[in-house]
Structure formats: structure tokens, C-alpha cells
Amino acid sequence: MRVLAGRLDLCAINTATLGFQAPIGEVIDVVARAGFGGIAPWRREVEGGNVASIARHIRAAGLTVTGYCRSTYLPATTHTEFLANVEANRRAIDDAAELCAHSFFMVVGSLPPGSKDIEAARAQVAEGTTLLLEYARTHGVRISLEPLHPVYAADRSCLTTLAEALNLCERIEPAGPAPWLGVGIDVYHVWWDPQLTAQIARAGTAKRIFGFHVNDWLVPSRDVLNDRGMMGDGIIDIAGIRNTIEEAGYSGLVEVEIFSSQDWWTRSMEETLRVCAERLQSVC
Ligand code: ZN
């Protein structure tokens, strides 16, 4: 496993970690000043802005874009709405291309309002991802499917395990030396999975690990959405998971992604980044 001590260039900050306190330009500068090698911006910071200029700013700051977050949910009540969701994602893929993002991160969505048919949601996810992969490939953008913890299965992601995500990848895109469809592995979503080690190995063999997110699961958790912990403050064996992922061949950046409305988002960006840097180098 790579040593992260003294190697913040191997580490990245997902901008959600900083609570969207400042415009993207300031966020880019503060992340670069803190010594990180990469950044993962969100659409809310980019869309409606001058994307080319944001991309130039990130490059000039010496940062790589580990991922672009995230997709519009695919499942919808009507076919027209479904197609609109696909189209919204095509526009986001255009921006991911401009940003030279390593991949476009997809959180796929689940039951549309009023529905109890999770199989229908899964079918729409497969159809939508197939359409988007075709578009993304022609625009030079890889797609990361991020399975979410099953606690979000009703509203955010009917895709809940790494095994399911890899099954979907294989169904949509045959194995090859450099696939365009892969997975984003976030410790918060996968730490509990009894098949984790085997599925990481499977993803590595298929060259489908496109991103790696770190944070921690606090016990007790006050809110499963916005009470994620700083690495080291919870129960996830982050170093163990990183070791498995790197043994499977992952050589990309280690990206911190913490949603924390009551704690880290209330602190200054500089303080959060300082603690992220410390913990990446000591407990990850
Ligand atoms: Zn994540």
C-alpha cells in the first residue's frame, strides 16, 4: 500500500467536504494552498458558470479533477421525465469533459414519487446508464457508478452493493483493457458488505475502480446523510479497505468526501483541510 505521509499530492478533496461556503474559485485556491493533489467539484458550483475558466483555474492551481459530482437521478414516473433526466446528465458530461474529470460520478436514484416498483427503477437505471455511456465515451469521459449504502435504497440509489454495480457494468459494457464504465468506491457505503474484499478484487481485475472516497461512519450517527465523520472518528477500517483497493490495482487519488452539516461544515475551510491532511497521513 502506498504511504500517504508526506504525499498529499496523492490525496484529493471533494468540495462537499467544505460545505459550499465559498465560490468555487476560492475553494480551488484553498485546496491547492493546503497541498492537495486533486479536487472533485459539484455541479452546483460549476453549472451556470464559465466552465472553461473554472477548468483553467483548476489546472493552473496544479490540481487534477478526480471526479465530477454527480448525476441527476435517472428513474422517473413518465418516459418524458426519464428522457429529461438522461439529457440533464448529458449536459453534465459535457462539463465533466471540459473539466478533464477522471470520471463523472453517478448516484443513480431510486423510486420516483408514488412508486413501489424498485425493479422498474432498476430497469430505468440500466437503460439510462446505457444511453449515457454511449454519449460519455464519445466525449472522452468515464462513468463511475457509486453504489450507496442500502439505507438510501428508497430515495437515492437502488444500486446498493459493489456486486450489483459490477453486474451492471458487465451487462452494459463487455470487459476490455480500458473500460469506460466502472465504480466509485466510498467507504461509507461499502464498509459493511460481507463480500467487500472479493468484489474489490473483481473490480480491480476488470480495471473498473475509477475513484475512492474516504470519510467515517460515526456511532451513533445523528443523520445518515449529513453526519459523516472525519477519518479516524468512526468505525470504518479505512486503511484496510485502501490496502485491498490498492492491491487490486487502484493507483488513483484518495478523495475525502464528508457531509457534515452540524460539525465540519460549521468550521473554516482551512481548519477542515488541516484535519483532513492530518488524518489522511495517519489513519488512512
Ligand atoms: Zn462518495
Residues whose N, C-alpha, C, O or C-beta is under 5 A from the ligand:
A	BS01	ZN	D186 H213 E257
